[in-house]
Amino acid sequence: MAPSFNLAVVVDDDPDIALAARLALRDMFERIETLSSPNDLMPLLKKDSPDAILLDLNFERAKTDGREGLTFLGRIMDEDPDAAVVIITAHGAVSIAVEAIKRGASDFVAKPWSNERLAATVRSAAALRRSRIDARVERSRVSELAQGSETPLIGKSPSMERVRTLIERAAPTDANVLILGENGTGKEIVAREIHRLSRRGGHPMVAIDLGATNETIFESELFGHVKGAFTGAAGERIGRLKAADQSTLFLDEVGNLPLHLQPKLLTALEQRQVVPVGANRPVAIDVRIVAATNLSDEQLADEKRFRQDLLFRLNTIEIHLPPLRARREDIPLLLDHYLALFARKYDRPARLIPPGVLDVLVRHDWPGNVRALRHAAERAVIMADGEHYRVEDFPLPSRPEATSVPAPESATSLNLDQFERQMIERALRMHHFNISLAAGELGLSRGALYRRMEKHGL
């Protein structure tokens, strides 16, 4: 069996103790360094990042108070706050080991130890360290995405006021929330607002798009895995559920989760624990779930498509986001926001929208909802060259009467990029900008369609 971790460092001035630790841990680590003095450890930490450090508390002859070890423990934690330090102590010095744990050590083992006890203690410490690092990286990534969000919850229409009221009532609780609405209506924005106003708002929200997650890696993405759990699992990985511990997990496009995978998610939510792929023990989680889907109430009620017990677990509170065509009075506010936003971004002058142009934009159905309006505003800022915006500055394609994607022979251009864009536009309009259905029509995955939409500015 391949080692689970890369590097362990044993710091003890007794060569017999160091050798015993090396032999007990040799199957767990690819490399084990033994040092006789903690002074040699600090230079090593400058160039290496050990998965676990075994540290004796006493080095000077006749010293038994552990002060020397505690001093070096402090230096280790200053150098690497995520360090997994396991204290080596004699039976009579357990109180000192407890003090070490208060100062940041992960655990302690008493001499003489059993190899099984030592291995279990060190494995737990190293795994906890890796989980902390993975969680911090994941939360940092999500936090950066959240901070880069340019879309507030804009609108003064009665339907948006109802949405705000539901958010304000639901957010302070730990109740699971299901957000329903067409693509582009702003479901993730609502999810982030619920999280921001909740008691978990001090932690970054973690998100996963279940519609774009490959079935083969679904369990690994959500639950995590241990090293060697499957081909390509070169190391342990923390799943999104554990990364969202003490925070909120946003399950985007939960309606696209295959039926045979839904029981696994339900079990994790009911038991409030996950079992990483390849692991034997469950890991407790404290997570609030906010989910979103573009499926209709009728589609969600179809047991051949979505488990009703999972639906009941997710929809303690339901928030329906209206399409943009149902709240046209909000379109001027959204246009003002996005035109100003992109004018700043591209260093373009502020321009007014004449009443006639605004009337056309308000009457447009916006099949892609707020996302489509945002893209249209960005294009208008880039393309406009007069003192005022014109209708021509905004891409407002009319819906085609065709009921199927045309064959290649009907294309008006032989340019492949233009034809690809045309095919994608037609598929999107045919399915009213339902990304999953459009992707299926085109024979693409959701992720591949999103990349092509971004490429063509759709």
QUISUL-V974579 format. One record per pair of residues at least 12 apart in sequence whose ideal C-beta (glycine too) atoms are under 6 Angstrom apart, sorted by sequence separation. I is the first residue (numbers start at 1). J is the second residue. If there is no record, write none. Layout:
BEGIN
i=I j=J
i=I j=J
END
This chain:
BEGIN
i=57 j=69
i=109 j=121
i=225 j=237
i=87 j=100
i=224 j=237
i=272 j=285
i=380 j=393
i=55 j=69
i=107 j=121
i=224 j=238
i=380 j=394
i=427 j=441
i=224 j=239
i=427 j=442
i=18 j=34
i=223 j=239
i=379 j=395
i=8 j=25
i=177 j=194
i=222 j=239
i=87 j=105
i=107 j=125
i=222 j=240
i=224 j=242
i=376 j=394
i=89 j=108
i=91 j=110
i=106 j=125
i=222 j=241
i=376 j=395
i=85 j=105
i=86 j=106
i=8 j=29
i=85 j=106
i=86 j=107
i=87 j=108
i=89 j=110
i=90 j=111
i=405 j=426
i=84 j=106
i=405 j=427
i=13 j=36
i=171 j=194
i=291 j=314
i=4 j=28
i=5 j=29
i=6 j=30
i=7 j=31
i=8 j=32
i=9 j=33
i=10 j=34
i=11 j=35
i=3 j=28
i=3 j=29
i=167 j=193
i=171 j=197
i=3 j=30
i=11 j=38
i=66 j=93
i=73 j=100
i=77 j=104
i=167 j=194
i=171 j=198
i=424 j=452
i=400 j=429
i=11 j=41
i=55 j=85
i=66 j=96
i=73 j=103
i=399 j=429
i=331 j=362
i=360 j=391
i=52 j=84
i=53 j=85
i=54 j=86
i=55 j=87
i=56 j=88
i=57 j=89
i=208 j=240
i=357 j=389
i=364 j=396
i=21 j=54
i=241 j=274
i=348 j=381
i=351 j=384
i=38 j=72
i=45 j=79
i=54 j=88
i=206 j=240
i=328 j=362
i=354 j=388
i=357 j=391
i=86 j=121
i=346 j=381
i=421 j=456
i=86 j=122
i=153 j=189
i=338 j=374
i=342 j=378
i=352 j=388
i=353 j=389
i=206 j=243
i=254 j=291
i=351 j=388
i=151 j=189
i=206 j=244
i=249 j=287
i=255 j=293
i=339 j=377
i=343 j=381
i=351 j=389
i=57 j=96
i=86 j=125
i=254 j=293
i=334 j=373
i=338 j=377
i=342 j=381
i=153 j=193
i=245 j=285
i=246 j=286
i=248 j=288
i=249 j=289
i=250 j=290
i=251 j=291
i=252 j=292
i=255 j=295
i=325 j=365
i=9 j=50
i=84 j=125
i=210 j=251
i=245 j=286
i=84 j=126
i=211 j=253
i=248 j=290
i=324 j=366
i=7 j=50
i=203 j=246
i=205 j=248
i=206 j=249
i=207 j=250
i=209 j=252
i=210 j=253
i=215 j=258
i=218 j=261
i=242 j=285
i=244 j=287
i=7 j=51
i=8 j=52
i=9 j=53
i=10 j=54
i=11 j=55
i=12 j=56
i=203 j=247
i=209 j=253
i=210 j=254
i=241 j=285
i=266 j=310
i=269 j=313
i=6 j=51
i=84 j=129
i=205 j=250
i=211 j=256
i=262 j=307
i=324 j=369
i=5 j=51
i=13 j=59
i=210 j=256
i=241 j=287
i=323 j=369
i=324 j=370
i=82 j=129
i=200 j=247
i=210 j=257
i=200 j=248
i=229 j=277
i=262 j=310
i=229 j=278
i=82 j=132
i=226 j=276
i=82 j=133
i=223 j=274
i=225 j=276
i=224 j=276
i=225 j=277
i=226 j=278
i=195 j=248
i=223 j=276
i=225 j=278
i=226 j=279
i=220 j=277
i=219 j=277
i=191 j=250
i=143 j=204
i=142 j=204
i=142 j=206
i=139 j=204
i=367 j=432
i=368 j=433
i=367 j=433
i=52 j=122
i=52 j=125
i=52 j=126
i=51 j=126
i=24 j=115
i=24 j=118
i=24 j=119
i=194 j=290
i=191 j=290
i=135 j=238
i=134 j=238
i=138 j=243
i=187 j=292
i=130 j=236
i=131 j=238
i=135 j=243
i=183 j=294
i=182 j=294
i=176 j=289
i=177 j=290
i=178 j=291
i=179 j=292
i=174 j=288
i=5 j=126
i=178 j=314
i=185 j=321
i=178 j=315
i=176 j=314
i=176 j=316
i=177 j=317
i=178 j=318
i=179 j=319
i=180 j=320
i=181 j=321
i=175 j=316
i=182 j=323
i=175 j=317
i=170 j=317
i=166 j=319
i=159 j=322
i=159 j=327
i=157 j=327
i=157 j=329
i=157 j=330
i=155 j=330
i=154 j=333
i=154 j=334
i=256 j=436
i=154 j=337
i=184 j=368
i=185 j=369
i=186 j=370
i=184 j=369
i=184 j=370
i=182 j=369
i=184 j=371
i=184 j=372
i=150 j=341
i=4 j=227
i=211 j=436
i=2 j=228
i=212 j=446
i=211 j=446
i=212 j=447
i=183 j=433
i=183 j=435
END
